[in-house]
Amino acid sequence: MRLQLLKLAATGAALAQSRVHAHAVGHPGSRVCKPMKRDVAILGGGSSGTYTAVRLQDSGKSVVVVEADDALGGHTETYTDPVTGQHDDFGVLTFHDLPVARDYFARLGIPVEVVQIPPGPDPVYFDFKARTELEDYQMRDPSAALQRYYGQLLRFPELLEGFDKLPDPVPEDLLLPFGQFAEKYGIQDAVPILALYGQGGLDYEKTTTLYIVKYLGPTFVEGLNVGTLMTTRRNNQELYEAAYDALGPDNVLLSSTVSAAKRSKNGVRLIVVKADGSCVDIRAKKLVVSVPPTLDKLSPLGLDGTEAGLFQRFTNVSYFTGIVRNSGLPADTSVYSVGIDSKFNLPALPGPLTITPAPIDGMTDVKYGSGLHEMSAEEAKVAIIEDLVALTTAINSTSAEPEFVTFKAHTPFQPMVCKEDIADGFYKQLWGLQGHRQTYFTGAAWQCHVSSVLWNFTEHRILPMLLK
């Protein structure tokens, strides 16, 4: 009862804030906002939002993208060393080899190639909880278990289209914690490799199976066997630079946020505030939301009770990625985090996931996950430095003074709801929001955190509704 009261209070607070924003949209203060009319406004310029904008514009629709960051791309992040000009894709590294992905890269003139990641030097396995190197540890051969996992994925082909295609009733297997699912179907030996490649800050033992099989679906396993797409110049950010050029600066509002909105069956109005303090009054026939559906991000849209009631059920994890100099590690050393006393030898979270040589001389890539709950970027940065110092002390008997060259927080990451909500038809209710008050949704909450799969979902499920 207490939990239900808290949920009702949160929804009520969101509705109250939404009414304020809905009222304020007609009164943007003393500022005179620049008027703008478009067929479609897109909130969020990450993977799915940028794809939506390019495809709509190519289809003859006028668009505008509102993006809070100073560049398009979302989780796709590339650092370019100012001295050497070398690139490091420290966010999204590869793309599933789907026709929609090849078409998109070709449209924007970005050359790609199929690459099988070659095995590097034997990694160092380190238990960050115990602060000790596991010198005799060997990861089990996952080949047979991966084949069994792939066979399980093929039982649920409807999931390729989106969460809303879940069978009714939802299969009990999809509601199990993934560790139990792995034991039930004899895929225990695949769990460490799935966690290693998938990362994302998830606790692979405890996370509900539905989210693992969506995130690491058939195209992921196929990519392990036949290879995956990488940009030829190893600069994934150039995809979004090309998209920006294709859309044009008048159609992309960077460093901008929605302060108020009014949505109805007749169209959408957004008051957008830019970094320089100026504002834009956008009137559009339709709105596409591709940002994470959290109450704090979407309350300026004037959420109604149904929207707020669904969005407030989501929980998220945090996933962090950064580049460090002075790590104290030898240049060819890769470190994989393991938990020797845990089931499946998965790393304790929050904690490091992998620490690997960056393609930029003298630098190191770090991936860090929060586990079941979100954590702040500052907490993660402090913990990473402490873990690096402990690592180098343990394996090199030397001290180091690591420092971040760049750091990004992928949070909120992997929106999830509890298994009871999944079983009760949450995702069909969520899909029912499509078109409500001329608002449409795409992104990880409706599909998964995989760029190529998001493009495919947007192409076949979302664009047909927008082009009507």
Secondary structure, DSSP 8 states (H G I E B T S, - for coil): -HHHHHHHHHHHHHHHHHHHHHHHTT--TT---EEEEEEEEEE--SHHHHHHHHHHHHTT--EEEE-SSSSS-TT--EEE-TTT--EEE-S---B---HHHHHHHHHTT--EEEE-----S--EEEETTTTEE-TT------HHHHHHHHHHHTT-GGGGG-GGG--SS--HHHHSBHHHHHHHTT-GGGHHHHHHHH-TT--TTTSBHHHHHHHT-HHHHHHHHH-EEEETTS-THHHHHHHHHHH-GGGEE-SEEEEEEEEETTEEEEEEEETTS-EEEEEEEEEEE-S---HHHHGGG---HHHHHHHTT-EEEEEEEEEEE---S-TT--EEE--TTSGGG---SSEEEEEEE-SSTTEEEEEEE--SS---HHHHHHHHHHHHHHHHHHHHS-----EEEEEEEEEEEEEE--HHHHHTTHHHHHHTTTTGGGEEE-STTTS-S-HHHHHHHIIIIIHHHHT-
